[in-house]
Amino acid sequence: MITVAFLLLPVLSALLYGLDQVEDRWVTRPTAARHARRRSPLRRVRARADRR
C-alpha cells in the first residue's frame, strides 16, 4: 500500500501542476499582454525636449 502511494505521488503532482497551468492560461484572463514589458518602479522617466 505504501509503495502504491509513493508511485502515485509523481503522477498526482504532475497532474496538479498541469491543472494549475491550464487555469493560469485559459481560465484566468491576463490583464496585459504576455509580451508587454513591465517598467521598473526605480526607472526614471526622461523629459523630452521639444524639437521644433
C-alpha positions as CSV (number, residue, x, y, z in Angstrom):
1,M,0.0,0.0,0.0
2,I,2.8,2.4,0.8
3,T,4.6,1.5,-2.4
4,V,1.5,2.4,-4.4
5,A,1.2,5.7,-2.6
6,F,4.8,6.6,-3.4
7,L,4.3,5.7,-7.0
8,L,1.2,7.8,-7.3
9,L,2.9,10.9,-5.8
10,P,4.7,12.0,-9.0
11,V,1.6,11.4,-11.1
12,L,-0.6,13.4,-8.9
13,S,1.9,16.2,-8.6
14,A,2.3,16.4,-12.4
15,L,-1.5,16.4,-12.7
16,L,-1.9,19.3,-10.2
17,Y,0.9,21.3,-11.9
18,G,-0.8,20.8,-15.3
19,L,-4.2,21.9,-13.9
20,D,-2.6,25.0,-12.4
21,Q,-1.1,25.9,-15.7
22,V,-4.4,25.4,-17.5
23,E,-6.1,27.6,-15.0
24,D,-3.5,30.3,-15.3
25,R,-3.5,30.4,-19.1
26,W,-7.1,29.5,-20.2
27,V,-9.4,30.2,-17.4
28,T,-8.0,33.4,-15.9
29,R,-7.6,36.2,-18.5
30,P,-4.4,38.1,-18.2
31,T,-4.6,41.8,-17.6
32,A,-1.9,42.7,-20.0
33,A,-0.2,41.0,-23.0
34,R,2.4,38.5,-22.1
35,H,5.0,40.1,-24.3
36,A,4.4,43.5,-22.7
37,R,7.4,44.8,-20.8
38,R,6.9,45.8,-17.2
39,R,8.6,49.0,-16.3
40,S,10.8,49.1,-13.3
41,P,9.5,51.3,-10.5
42,L,13.0,52.6,-10.0
43,R,13.4,53.7,-13.6
44,R,13.3,57.4,-14.1
45,V,11.4,58.9,-16.9
46,R,13.4,61.2,-19.1
47,A,11.9,64.5,-20.0
48,R,11.8,65.1,-23.7
49,A,12.9,68.4,-25.1
50,D,10.6,69.9,-27.7
51,R,12.3,69.9,-31.0
52,R,10.9,72.4,-33.5
